[in-house]
Amino acid sequence: MSKSTTISTPGKLMLFGEHSVVYGNPCIVTAVGQRMQAKVTLSGDGTLQIDAPDVHLEEYRKEVSDLGIGDIPKGAKFVEVAVKNLFEKYSVSSGVHVSTQSQFSSKLGFGSSSASTVCVMKALSVLMHLDLPNKEIFDIAYKTVLDVQGKGSGFDIAAAVYGGTLLYQNGGEVIESLEIADIPLIVAYSGVKADTVTLVNGVAALHEKDSQKINGIFEEITQIVGKAKEALQDSDWKTSGALMNENQELLTQLEVSTPKLDAMISAARGAGAYGAKLSGAGGGDCIIALAPKDKTDEVSKAITQAGGEVLTVIVNVTGAKIVE
Ligand code: MEV
């Protein structure tokens, strides 16, 4: 019997519908080629051991019987609570050693915590012969995210589990794979690490103050997501870009854009992109732009001049998979 397995999961990029998705509305997310990898080994020593050098965590150890109890360092939280939740739900237990390795910096907003949570769930499912279907892995990984950070729509968990490009809604009630050809997407980092929970709380405060107005914005975003689903599947990049611009306008009304993001977005549009918007929580992280192939260089250059860092990102990649 194998006691060790290595799982790889993709990061994610939000294409349309951020923030609105937190309120049960749809969004479109794509899985990216920057991946998280975790080697998980069952041991007989009754402890959870985590090595995650990317988040400066080395040789973290905890008795399995104490999982979730006491202070947990930030870098260990998702993995520890993931193991605890899986053990509790399926009435299993073992010593476990988890060693994670990321191909991307956690500052980019590509969803490293969700990706590592899914790695651990999938690995334990394999090693403990639970053979959990994707939806079970999704549900227990999403519960873990809610346990740790209290908030989140779960779209990033869905991207890590299923991969591809997904229409996602309502805590995973809808997870629909979209057939999408090569998207001419440009991705650029703003240089600022955003704190998702703070931004989600900011939108919640606006919602509390004027729920009618904010629900109206969510309604418009929902319409955009519906149209974007069709446009993306038709490879209609011009319409998709125009919808990105509309989505960005509504995100500005939700007060999650920043002058830096605005500058990068307008530079992309000015250099010939079909459209551009922030991707994710806002406040920093990345922007995305859709541009005609022959304008890629010009658009990338303009974004760089506006202070952005253009990243090489492959989208629509496979979900959680066993590497060995
Ligand atoms: C953050 O990447 C996207 C948000 O919609 C939060 C979430 O969906 O969990 C702002």
Residues whose N, C-alpha, C, O or C-beta is under 5 A from the ligand:
A	BS01	MEV	E18 H19 V21 V22 G152 S153 G154 T196 G280 A281
